[in-house]
Amino acid sequence: MVLTKKYLEKYQKNTRKTIPDTVKKELLLKLGKPFIDNEGHVNEHSEQDIFEQVRKAFQWYSEEGKTR
């Protein structure tokens, strides 16, 4: 699975949280395409990996916003 804009929109709708465009772009660059492992195989991220990365990115952004 790869991260898509549609997935991010659905995540925001379901969690009622807003993800800034800069964070969205960073996540899409990192998780929006398959990756090559150490053995040269092309793989995709699992749905759980994507969910956790999006959750962590939002949590990090929220904590950064509280300290400013």
C-alpha positions as CSV (number, residue, x, y, z in Angstrom):
1,M,0.0,0.0,0.0
2,V,1.2,3.5,-0.7
3,L,-0.1,6.7,1.0
4,T,-2.5,8.8,-1.1
5,K,-4.1,12.2,-0.7
6,K,-7.4,10.4,-0.5
7,Y,-6.1,8.4,2.5
8,L,-5.0,11.6,4.2
9,E,-8.3,13.3,3.6
10,K,-10.2,10.3,5.0
11,Y,-7.8,10.2,8.1
12,Q,-8.5,13.9,8.7
13,K,-12.3,13.4,8.4
14,N,-12.3,10.4,10.7
15,T,-10.1,11.9,13.4
16,R,-11.5,15.5,13.0
17,K,-7.9,16.7,13.0
18,T,-6.2,18.9,10.4
19,I,-2.8,18.1,9.0
20,P,-0.8,21.0,7.6
21,D,0.1,21.0,3.9
22,T,3.8,20.8,4.7
23,V,3.4,17.7,6.8
24,K,1.1,16.2,4.1
25,K,3.7,16.8,1.4
26,E,6.5,15.3,3.6
27,L,4.4,12.2,4.3
28,L,3.4,11.8,0.6
29,L,7.1,12.0,-0.4
30,K,8.1,9.4,2.2
31,L,5.2,7.0,2.0
32,G,3.6,7.7,-1.4
33,K,5.7,5.4,-3.4
34,P,7.1,1.8,-3.2
35,F,10.6,1.4,-1.7
36,I,13.5,-0.8,-2.5
37,D,14.8,-3.0,0.4
38,N,18.5,-4.0,1.0
39,E,18.2,-7.0,-1.3
40,G,16.9,-4.9,-4.2
41,H,13.2,-6.0,-3.9
42,V,10.5,-3.5,-4.5
43,N,8.1,-3.3,-1.5
44,E,5.2,-1.3,-0.4
45,H,4.4,-0.1,3.2
46,S,1.7,-2.0,5.1
47,E,-1.5,-0.3,6.0
48,Q,-0.5,-0.4,9.7
49,D,2.9,1.2,8.9
50,I,1.2,4.1,7.0
51,F,-1.4,4.6,9.8
52,E,1.3,4.7,12.4
53,Q,3.5,7.1,10.5
54,V,0.6,9.5,9.8
55,R,-0.5,9.3,13.5
56,K,3.1,10.0,14.7
57,A,3.5,12.9,12.3
58,F,0.3,14.5,13.5
59,Q,1.2,13.9,17.1
60,W,4.6,15.5,16.6
61,Y,3.1,18.4,14.8
62,S,0.5,18.9,17.6
63,E,3.2,18.8,20.3
64,E,5.4,21.3,18.4
65,G,2.4,23.6,18.1
66,K,1.8,23.5,21.8
67,T,5.3,24.5,22.7
68,R,5.4,27.6,20.4
